[in-house]
Structure formats: structure tokens, C-alpha cells
Amino acid sequence: MLGKKGICCLLHKRGGLNLYTMEIERVGLKIGKFVYKYRSYIFFIFIAGSILLGMIGFLSLRVDSEITKIAPKDGFFSEQLRFLSKKLSSNNLIVVLNCNGNVDEGKKALEELKMRFEKTGFVHEVLKFTNPELMIKYGLFSLNVENLSSFVRNYDRMKMELEKNFIDFRLWRNLGRMLYILQSAVEKYINEKGFSEYVLVSPDKKLLLMNFILKGSIVDVDFVSRCIKEFKRIAKDIEKKSGFKIRFTGSAMSTYEANIQVREDFLFTTLFSVVAISLLLLLAYSNFLAALYLFFSMVVALGISVGIFYFLFREINIVTAFVNAMILGLGIDYGIHTMTKVQEYMKKGNDVRNSVERGLKEVFGPALVSALTTITAFLAMVIGGSKGFVQLGIMLAIGISVFFVTMTLFLPAMISMVRVKRSSGTIFDKFVKGLDLLKNVRIMRYVCVTLGLLFSIFGLLNVSTYWYTPPGLMQKNSESIKTYQDIKREFGNVGLGDVVVAVKDIKELKRVTEELKGNPLIDKTLSVADILDRVSEDSLNELARLYGDFIKIVNDPILSTIFRKVGIYKETLEMLEVIKKSDSPEDVLKELERDVPFLFYNGGNQKYLLIYVNPANDLYVNNNIKNVMDSLSKYKLFGYPVVFYKTMESARDFILKSSLIVFLAIFVLLILDMKSIKIPLISVVLVALSALISLGVAYLDNIRVSFMTLLMIPTLVGIGVDGMIHVFHSARKNKEVLLRTEKAVTLSILTTITAFGSFALSKGQLLKEFGIVIAMGLISCWVFTMFVFLPMLRRWKA
């Protein structure tokens, strides 16, 4: 094994590396002199910038949690979003009222709610659960021509007999019975006409349901939030007056709740990270002033970063919601290394000026390379990425840059103004010294590698199955989820289908409909085929007879009075118009397009007939969406689930591509820094193994690979090599320098784990899983750095 002198001699023989290091150290020394000379100006410039930018950023940044924002804006997604903007059924709000058996009073409360909702201007339409007008208008296609002709003949014969014997009460009684039967038959179709058309009553009479289709698109989170806030206000007012409980669910409510949850998690993870890291620093340094300086530097850098984020992007999205916690955990590392180096020189009796200059001389080079590798990893997300990932990459790169500059200039400037004394003999120092002894035990290296390889096997199993249904942003006991579960239990599927199949003509419509009915993953379908099934060539051939008989009925003064009484005279006239115009199923189709436009779609150069498909199971659990989409892959599909599925697929492909770019870029940077190929190769292999280990632990904890857990890979690659870089540069110097670096690296990894660990405490399950996975990856990186990389570095020979 090489001793300390052996390592130094070995590395110093490499003249290029020595010259490179000397030049970097000269730059660090110049920066130290600059900081000490202009410390007051640096201090006040950073403070003023942080206050100004921080207030603007924190007060003005908006939240957009819509998951489709991470999708690329290519032709496919543009077409899908156009469909969603035209077919507003995807932006729905389901209102559930608990009436506890008092159906009539419950309907009165919902009628007032419907009227007030419509006055807001946010409602496009209220879906009808029954439509007697359409049933009457198109019901002629299911009429038996002979039965209708027989009715007309019997009615005409009875009227003729009454003209001959007007006082025959037997004939009047028979006529009355016939008219009563006719009226009852018609009322069977219109007994739900009016407000009741919009209300669905549960079998136990305890729940009433209404389905509102909102204006705007489901991906317009600002609009959805305004709608739900206003509807909530109205619902609470009606609850007070009626005494009934009103709850919301549907896509609009889910989007609203997810947006609130993302905002809360954003603020919570930021605050928790700042507090927890500060307490950890206080414990590590046993010096209140040192911890306060690091805390103050964190706040200053965070304020500047958030202000820049606002001016560049104006918003945070589902993948940038945790950016503050990430840059806190990563950026504080530069402060820890700076504070540790400066304090060590002060401990030796150096004055403040000398300590700051020598500390920056020693730390600047490794910190710069560490920052560049991390920034490179995050900027890889900008290459060919969607809006969400591009924003994340740029935000993290900016945040790391701001923290690096702040910890290089502002923190030493504060130290220069008020000397920080280092407490000796802290618990953390004793831990690092014990760690230094433990890492020299050879068996530790073998244990780490063996366990790493074992867990990486489970990691490969996890990676082999990509999960298209990541856990939601909301808590499982949120209003929308609990209400949706009640609806599924009491009503089954309500409203239109989740997935929309588009076909070009009637022939294809009937064929596809039959195929869908035979698909075990599909519960039911809705399309014009449900009406056109009644349209046959035989019924069209008899339309002339139907028209002749039916016009006699409509023109009869007694029968027309009945139609007017029950409120369907207008529909009977429309029925006659359909009969008169219809020579083929295509003619009926044109009439239907005017009456039920949501079953048709004009895609520009092509017009489509739409089939709304209800899956048999919830799409967003147990990877069901993948199974359904695979079974429908041969059809042209529209709808929010299609966008969601393709978004998950696109995110997977992009993250894997970015991870490869990150590996290659960091490998090249490490070669340039270390002037070697072997050591950088060992570094990236150990980080890759750490990523697999974290996914293996996740697999055993039933956490599956989704786009968020995959995002751990490029993130971990960017930050996992930082400790190895610092250790590599310190290994060329004496053991005391190496011990200081080990302490700084260990404290840095603890603060980073603390920041990412805050995600595990968030309410959204998606962030929890990401926090757990990346924390395990960081622990693995630290273990490999201390017990594998450093001993290998000591044994390495040119």
C-alpha cells in the first residue's frame, strides 16, 4: 500500500496535473485577496440583491402542476391538445350531494347550484344522464311499421264509428283507453324531462350526482383554479342554507387539489430544508456563529436564485416544485467546504485574512470542478427536452451557479468581517476520525461491493418494468379521491368515456365498436352506433310509410293535443323532418352531427366519428393505462389518458437519453480534471452502481420506476461524483488536509440527504418516492467514496 509520501510523489510526477493545480490555486488565492479587500461591498451587494429578488420571486412565482406540461410540444401532442380544447368533456367537475334519502329537497339544492354555476360563465354545459328529446326524435328507427299502421287504421276506424253513433259510450271508453295507453307510452320517455335529466340518484337514495363540463382546457391550471374557488364558494353557501354536504371530484377538482398540494410541498420542503440543514450545521460545528453564517449564506443564495427563476419562467411545474430543496442540499456543500477550510487555518493561529486567502486557495479548484460536473448534469436536460425538464435543468444549473458564487464570495466576506472561532472536539469530528480508521479495514471494501452488486440486481429488475402510473400528487384522503371512490361504489362509471377512439366512416365505426365490445379491458362504449344500430336498409325502405302514418297522427287534433300536453310536440315535428330528409344512414348521420356534436370531430383535413370508451378498471393504478393503451394501439386515439400515457413514455425516453449524455459529459470533465482515464472511469462506475442500488432498495420497498424515480439517475450522477473530486484533490496533500476533506464531504452528503429527505415528509406520494430513492443513492455514493474509492486511490499505481 502506498503511504502519504508515495501518493504525493506519484501524483506530482505528472507534471501536467501539477501545473494545472498550481494555476487553479493561484486563481483561488487571488479571489481570496479580492474578497478580503472588498468584503463590505460584497456583503451589502449580495444582501440587497437577495432581498429584492427574493421578495419578487417568492411572492410572484405561480404554480402549474399539470403533468402534461412535461410533454414535448411536437405534432402528436399539439393535435391532442387541440382535441382537448375543442372536446371539453375532459375538463369536467362532478358534484355529489349527500341527501340521505331526501331526494326532492336535494334536487332543489342542486337546481340552485346549477343555476348559480352557469351564471359564473365557467360552465360549458351540464351533461344529461337521460335525453328523452333525442330518444323521441330518433326513436322512429326502432318503430315497427306494421304496428304503427295498425294503430292508425284502428284509430281511424274508431273515429268513423263515433261519427255514425256519437252517443255510443262503449266506443268513447275504448277510444279513451287507447289514448291513455298512447299518453302513458309517450310519458315513459319524458317523465325525466326537465331538471331531473341532469341528476343521477344512487340506488340507496343517499347520493345525488351532477356532471358539469367546464369551458377552457384541463391543462389551463389557472383557469381551473379560478373555477373551483368560485364553485366552492357557491357550494358552501348552499350547504349553509340546505344542510346538505356537497363534494367535488372529476378532472378539474383533481387538477385543483394537485396544484394546491404542489404549492404546499414547495413551501414545506424549502422551509424544512433550511431549518434542518441549519440544525445539522450547528451540531457539526458546535459553533452558533459558524452555523448562522452558513444559514445566512443559504438564505441569500436562495433569494437570488428564486428571483432569477421568476424573471426567466414566471412559474414552477410538477418537476420544478422541489427545485429549492435540491439547490439548498447541493449548494450548501460549497459553503461547508469553504467554512471547514477557513476554520482549520484559523485554528492553527492564522489571522482572518490569511485564513480566508489560504482557505479559498485550497477549496476553489475542487469546488469549481464539482460545480461544473453538477451543472453539466442538469444542463443535459435542456437538450431535446420538454418545457418542464428544460426549466428544471436551467433552474438547477442557475441555482448551483448562484450558490457556488455566494459561498465563494459572500460567505468568506462575512467571515472576514467577524472572525469565527472553531470549537474543538465536536462529536462530528470524533465520528470522522473513527471513520478514517474504519475505511482502512479491507473487509469493508469487499462488504460494500458485495452488497452493492446484490442490491443492483433488484435495481435492474425494477428498471426492466417502467411504471406508467406514478403515484399521485395528492393525498389518498383528498376530497376528489374519496368522492370518486364513493361514486364508483354507488354508480359505477358515469359521464363520457376516458379514452376516445376516432374512426373515419360508419362501416369502420360498426367494426371497431364490435371489436371494443369484445375487449375484456373495456367496460362500455358510447357513439352514434348506439343510434345507427336501429337504422337498417329495411327501416329506411319503410320510411315513406312511416312518414305517411306519422303525419296523420301529428295532424290529428286529438293526438296533437296529447303531444302538446306532455311537451313533445316540437320533437314530433323534428321526427317528421328527419323522416322526410333521410334516404340513407349517411343522411341520419348528418342530422345527428347537429344534435350530438360531441360524437363527431373535425380534425382539419379529416372528419372523425368518435367512440367514447370506458375502461373496466381505473387507468391510473397498477399500470392499467399501459395495458389498455397497448390493446388500443392499432386505433387512432384521443383524450387526456392518451396524452398522459405518451407523456410518461416521452419522459422515460428523455431521462434515459439525458442520463447517457450526463455520464459521458462528466466522464470527459473528470478526465480533464484528473488527467487520467482510470480514476474517472472508476468514479462514474461507482455512481452508476449507486443508482442501481437505490432502485434495488426501492424495488424491495415496493417503489416502482416512474418518471420521477428515473429522474434520480441524471441528478445522482451530477452530484455523486462531487465527494470523489474533493477526495482526489486532497489525497495529493497531507493526511490532515484529507481528514478535513472527509469531514466536509460527509457533512455535505448529510445536508444533501436532509434536503432530499424533506420530500419523504411531503404529502404528495410522488415526491415522497423521489426523496427516498435519491437519499438511498446519496448514501451509496458516500459509502463508495469512503470505503471503495479512497482506498483504491491509495493503492492505485500509474
Order of alpha helices (4+ residues) and beta strands (2+ residues): alpha-alpha-alpha-beta-alpha-beta-alpha-beta-alpha-alpha-alpha-beta-beta-alpha-beta-alpha-alpha-beta-alpha-alpha-alpha-alpha-alpha-alpha-alpha-beta-alpha-beta-alpha-alpha-alpha-alpha-alpha-alpha-beta-beta-alpha-beta-alpha-alpha-alpha-alpha-alpha-alpha-alpha-alpha
